[in-house]
Amino acid sequence: MTLYSKIIGTGSYLPERRVTNADLTAQLAAKGIETSDEWISSRSGITARHYAAPEQVSSDLGVQAARRALEMAGLAPNDIDLIIVASSTPDFLGSFPSTACIVQRKLGMTNTSAAVDVQAVCSGFVYAVASADSFIKSGMHKNVLVIGTEVFSRILNFEDRTTCVLFGDGAGAIVMTAAREPGILACKLHADGRHADILSVPGNVAGGAVAGSAFLYMDGQAVFKLAVTVLEQVANEALDKAGMTPDQIDWLIPHQANIRIMKGTAKKLGLPLEKMVVTVDQHGNTSAASIPLALDVAVRDGRVKPGDVVMMEGVGGGFTWGAVLARM
């Protein structure tokens, strides 16, 4: 019997602290940095974001999203036989133990299921879904918990208004399971390390201290130009692989980075803006968490229904990008 994978549960979590543009503008003004609600929203579409509490780490956010996805899927934690966590802000320095293993422990799992982290920055969730799809199709795993979780507020330079206003914290999760009919219709992934310098945290650990910078750096214009181009291309590649056309997409759920990039992608695909799920205004750019966050919002408010075809695509540092076409 041919095996396929299908999404059967979604979940998301945003930290309690909500920071509006007005809140952030006041915070920056106290440091002598000028910005405004209009400046932020006109360039990004963002009006608010959430920041994790000092004691919260990525696994804490991920566990909350995971529990909600498991509840929707009707599964218990020990029904999961693989956890994949996408994050650029892992719990521990050096990324070990993996955040996936910490999530496993915090969920109370005792079945020694496999657990692994994936690092592709804002494309991380798409990479994780494609990996889970392959594991399920191979017969190696049956029920996979995929999580995107970030605490980007920890790596923001609040003296750089071009980046600190864009990002927030949050987590999203899905449960994927083996199915007799295709749920994941096509996946396509890419990377081009020649563009590594345009979006990075250019520091490393040496002798117990940070060498270089531990803050996020972004060449906004270069990222914008590349993102719009590759997101259109990879979406069409996934459609071609599935033997489908853009008019068969019910919902476009792009990485929630910048409303101008998102609108540009929809336009190039010939999709009306009404078919695009937008949550960037409320939670900013949450990197690997943004797509599953947006998916969960649209599932729970009734927009995304069973049988709908959803195009999920992301682009991030590395430079990485990818797309997943799924029937819900």
Secondary structure, 3 states (H helix, E strand, C coil): CCCEEEEEEEEEECCCEEEEHHHHHHHHHCCCCCCCHHHHHHHHCCCEEEECCCCCCHHHHHHHHHHHHHHHHCCCHHHCCEEEEECCCCCCHHHCCCHHHHHHHHCCCCCCCEEEEECCHHHHHHHHHHHHHHHHHHCCCCEEEEEEEEEHHHHCCCCCHHHHCCECEEEEEEEEEEECCCCEEEEEEEECHHHHHHEECCEEEECCEEEECCCCEECHHHHHHHHHHHHHHHHHHHHHHHCCCHHHCCEEEECCCCHHHHHHHHHHCCCCHHHECCCHHHHCECHHHHHHHHHHHHHHCCCCCCCCEEEEEEEECCCEEEEEEEEC
